[in-house]
Amino acid sequence: MHTIALAVTDGMLHFELSLAFEVFGSPVTDPWYDVAVCGPDAVGVGLFRLAPDHGLDRLAGADTVIVPGWADIDVDPPAGLVDAVRAAHDAGARVASLCTGAFVLAAAGLLDGKRATTHWAHTGELAARHPRVEVDPDVLYVDNGSVLTSAGKAAAMDLCLHLVRLDHGASVANTAARRLVVPPHRDGGQAQFVATPVPAPGDHPLADLLPWVMERLDHPLTVEDLARRARMSSRHLGRHFRSMTGTTPLRWLLTQRIRHAQELLETTDDSVETIAAATGMGTATTLRRHFNRTVGVPPDTYRRTFRARGNG
């Protein structure tokens, strides 16, 4: 069973810690995760006192280490925490920070030479304090494989669900999102700040368009088609998409097609050619190219991986 270790010490933010525990500590499928809360004795987390189950040395035996937000970025994180996170990564653990937890990863040297992000209000300080880190202030999260970082609050949820998607597939991640009553997927490259992060139904210019598109993913839709349906110019549509979703119409549409393809690969025996048609990709070659670029593996490999895990 995959072990998730939550690294806690005095000064952690309770929201990010609670969020991670809720995502990884509430089983959606079997097998799920074995969650360990690790820290030195009793620690203060916001206004709460927390008694960890294990010491920080437990991080080195985990498959994934989660470092929640660090409350006071003007204070250096404890050396014991920094050393334990570095040792876990050296031992082969995947390490992810939520919000200002990136300052802990940076102190451990895990972000040197890598893209990383944190809460937009602190990206400048992260870049100034750690000049070897390529800080991106405009994204929700960054996945470098064994090291991942997220922006604040809601983006921390996006990263946690991204990890579930990597480990268990899109269908399980969508089930987890439904249980948490949050959007099932926001792309990591999406902007941190959008005018209406969670617009009310019927209360924004794209309210009718987005459901219409989701019902027609098998159609060869273009930006012009979307603009015509929304009764606006393509340029005007692009502005609304950026404002409402933090991304462009084409990127949003491609993301929906890929996620739908993931679910079909996991839940059906349809051929790649059939799935390409069902997701509006046209040909298996086109689907394979975009799928490999977005997910990191070919569709056939993805299917074998998550079918095997589901059967396990």
C-alpha positions in Angstrom: 0.0 0.0 0.0 1.2 3.5 -0.9 2.3 5.4 2.2 1.6 9.1 2.4 3.5 10.9 5.1 2.3 14.4 6.3 5.2 16.3 7.7 4.1 18.6 10.5 6.0 20.8 12.9 5.2 24.0 14.9 4.2 26.7 12.5 2.3 24.7 9.9 -1.0 26.0 8.4 -3.9 23.9 9.6 -6.0 24.4 6.4 -3.5 22.7 4.1 -2.8 20.0 6.6 -6.5 19.2 7.1 -7.1 19.3 3.4 -4.4 16.8 2.6 -5.6 14.5 5.4 -9.1 14.6 4.1 -8.1 13.7 0.5 -5.6 10.9 1.3 -7.2 9.7 4.6 -10.7 9.0 3.2 -10.6 5.8 1.1 -12.3 5.9 -2.3 -11.0 2.6 -3.6 -9.1 -0.4 -2.4 -6.2 -0.3 -2.1 -6.0 3.3 -1.1 -3.3 5.1 1.0 -1.7 4.5 4.3 -1.5 7.9 5.9 1.1 8.7 8.5 1.2 12.0 10.4 4.8 12.7 11.3 6.3 15.3 13.5 8.4 16.0 16.7 6.1 15.4 19.7 3.0 17.6 20.0 3.0 20.5 17.6 1.1 23.7 17.2 -0.9 23.9 14.0 -2.6 27.3 13.9 -4.8 27.4 17.0 -4.7 23.6 17.3 -2.5 21.2 19.1 -1.6 18.0 17.2 -0.1 14.8 18.4 1.7 13.1 15.4 1.6 9.3 15.0 5.3 9.1 14.1 8.6 11.0 14.3 10.0 12.9 11.3 12.4 9.9 10.7 9.3 8.1 9.3 9.4 10.4 6.2 12.3 8.5 4.8 10.2 5.3 4.6 7.3 6.9 2.8 6.3 6.7 -0.9 5.0 10.3 -0.9 5.8 13.1 1.6 3.4 16.1 1.8 4.7 19.3 3.3 1.7 21.6 4.2 1.9 25.4 4.2 4.5 27.2 6.4 2.8 30.0 8.4 5.6 32.5 8.8 7.9 32.6 5.8 10.1 35.1 7.5 11.2 32.4 9.9 13.5 29.6 8.6 11.8 26.2 8.8 13.3 23.9 11.5 16.5 22.2 10.5 15.1 18.8 11.6 12.2 19.2 9.2 14.4 20.3 6.3 16.8 17.4 6.9 14.0 14.9 7.1 12.4 16.0 3.9 15.7 15.9 2.1 16.5 12.5 3.4 13.0 11.2 2.3 13.6 12.5 -1.2 17.1 11.0 -1.3 15.5 7.7 -0.3 13.2 7.8 -3.3 10.1 9.5 -2.0 7.9 11.8 -4.1 7.8 15.1 -2.2 5.0 17.7 -2.6 4.5 21.0 -1.0 1.2 22.8 -0.5 1.2 26.6 -0.6 4.2 28.0 1.4 5.5 24.6 2.1 7.6 25.3 -1.0 9.9 27.3 1.3 10.7 24.0 3.1 11.5 22.2 -0.1 13.6 25.1 -1.3 15.6 25.1 2.0 16.2 21.4 1.5 17.6 22.1 -2.0 15.0 20.1 -3.7 13.9 23.0 -6.0 17.3 24.1 -7.2 17.2 24.3 -11.0 13.5 23.4 -11.1 10.3 25.3 -11.8 8.2 25.8 -8.7 5.3 27.8 -7.4 3.8 28.9 -4.1 1.0 31.3 -3.1 1.1 34.3 -5.5 1.7 36.7 -2.5 5.0 35.0 -1.7 6.5 34.1 -5.0 8.7 37.2 -5.0 10.1 36.3 -1.7 10.7 32.7 -2.7 12.6 33.8 -5.8 14.7 36.4 -3.9 15.6 34.0 -1.1 16.3 31.0 -3.4 17.7 32.4 -6.7 18.4 28.9 -8.1 14.7 28.1 -8.1 12.7 29.0 -11.3 9.6 30.5 -9.6 6.5 30.6 -11.7 3.9 32.9 -10.0 1.1 32.3 -12.5 0.3 28.6 -12.2 -1.8 26.4 -9.8 0.9 23.7 -9.4 4.1 22.4 -10.9 4.8 18.7 -11.4 8.5 17.9 -11.7 8.0 14.2 -11.3 9.5 13.5 -7.9 9.1 17.1 -6.6 5.8 19.0 -6.8 4.7 22.4 -5.6 1.3 24.1 -5.4 -0.1 27.6 -5.0 -2.3 28.4 -2.0 -5.5 27.0 -0.5 -7.7 25.7 -3.4 -4.6 25.0 -5.6 -3.4 22.7 -2.8 -6.6 20.7 -3.3 -5.9 20.6 -7.1 -2.4 19.2 -6.4 -3.7 16.5 -4.0 -6.3 15.4 -6.6 -3.6 15.4 -9.2 -1.6 13.0 -7.1 -4.7 10.8 -6.7 -5.1 10.9 -10.5 -1.5 9.9 -11.0 -1.8 7.0 -8.6 -5.3 5.7 -9.2 -6.5 7.2 -12.5 -9.0 9.8 -13.6 -12.1 7.9 -12.7 -11.1 7.5 -9.0 -9.9 11.1 -8.8 -13.2 12.3 -10.1 -15.0 10.1 -7.5 -12.8 11.7 -4.8 -13.6 15.2 -6.2 -17.4 14.5 -6.1 -17.1 13.3 -2.5 -15.3 16.5 -1.6 -17.7 18.6 -3.8 -14.9 20.3 -5.7 -14.2 20.5 -9.5 -12.6 17.2 -10.6 -9.7 18.8 -12.5 -8.0 22.1 -13.0 -4.9 22.0 -15.1 -1.7 22.8 -13.2 -0.8 25.5 -15.8 -4.0 27.4 -15.1 -3.6 30.9 -13.8 -3.6 31.3 -10.0 -6.0 34.2 -10.0 -9.1 34.3 -12.1 -12.0 36.7 -11.8 -14.6 34.1 -11.0 -12.8 30.9 -9.7 -16.1 29.1 -9.1 -18.8 31.0 -11.0 -22.4 30.3 -10.0 -24.5 28.4 -12.5 -26.2 30.7 -14.9 -24.2 33.6 -13.5 -21.5 34.1 -16.1 -21.2 34.4 -19.9 -20.0 30.8 -20.3 -22.7 29.2 -18.1 -24.6 27.7 -21.1 -21.6 27.1 -23.3 -19.5 24.8 -21.1 -22.2 22.2 -20.5 -23.0 22.3 -24.3 -19.4 21.6 -25.1 -19.1 18.7 -22.6 -22.0 17.0 -24.3 -20.3 17.3 -27.7 -16.7 16.3 -27.1 -17.1 13.8 -29.9 -17.6 16.7 -32.4 -14.6 18.5 -34.1 -15.3 21.8 -32.3 -13.2 24.9 -33.0 -12.9 28.2 -31.2 -15.1 29.7 -33.9 -17.8 27.1 -33.2 -17.6 28.0 -29.5 -17.7 31.7 -30.2 -20.7 31.3 -32.5 -22.6 29.2 -29.9 -21.8 31.9 -27.2 -22.8 34.7 -29.6 -19.6 36.6 -29.3 -16.4 37.1 -31.2 -13.5 34.7 -30.9 -11.4 37.4 -29.2 -14.2 38.2 -26.7 -14.6 34.5 -26.0 -10.9 34.2 -25.3 -11.1 37.0 -22.8 -14.0 35.4 -21.0 -12.3 32.0 -20.9 -9.2 33.5 -19.4 -11.3 35.4 -16.8 -13.5 32.5 -15.9 -11.2 29.5 -16.2 -7.7 30.9 -16.2 -6.9 29.3 -19.6 -7.6 29.5 -23.3 -10.6 27.9 -25.0 -8.4 25.5 -27.0 -6.4 24.4 -23.9 -9.6 24.0 -21.9 -11.2 21.9 -24.6 -8.1 19.7 -25.0 -8.0 19.1 -21.3 -11.7 18.0 -21.3 -11.0 15.6 -24.2 -8.0 14.1 -22.5 -9.8 13.6 -19.2 -12.7 11.9 -21.0 -10.3 9.7 -22.8 -8.7 8.7 -19.5 -12.1 7.6 -18.1 -12.9 5.6 -21.2 -9.6 3.9 -21.1 -10.2 3.0 -17.5 -13.8 1.9 -17.7 -14.3 0.5 -21.2 -12.7 -2.0 -23.6 -13.2 0.4 -26.5 -10.2 0.6 -28.9 -8.0 3.6 -29.0 -9.5 4.4 -32.4 -13.0 4.4 -31.0 -12.0 6.5 -28.0 -10.3 9.0 -30.4 -13.6 9.4 -32.2 -15.6 9.6 -28.9 -13.4 12.4 -27.6 -13.2 14.4 -30.8 -9.6 13.7 -31.5 -10.4 12.2 -34.9 -7.6 9.6 -35.2 -5.8 7.3 -32.9 -2.5 9.0 -33.9 -3.8 12.4 -32.8 -5.1 11.0 -29.5 -1.8 9.2 -28.8 0.2 12.4 -29.5 -1.8 14.7 -27.3 -2.4 12.0 -24.6 1.3 11.2 -24.4 2.2 14.9 -24.2 -0.4 15.7 -21.5 -0.4 12.5 -19.4 3.2 11.4 -19.9 2.4 7.9 -21.2 0.7 6.4 -24.3 -3.0 5.5 -24.0 -2.3 1.7 -24.1 0.2 2.0 -21.3 -2.2 4.1 -19.3 -5.0 1.5 -19.7 -2.8 -1.4 -18.7 -1.6 0.5 -15.6 -4.9 1.5 -14.2 -6.7 -1.7 -15.2 -4.0 -3.6 -13.3 -4.4 -1.4 -10.3 -8.1 -1.7 -10.4 -7.9 -5.5 -10.5 -5.4 -5.4 -7.7 
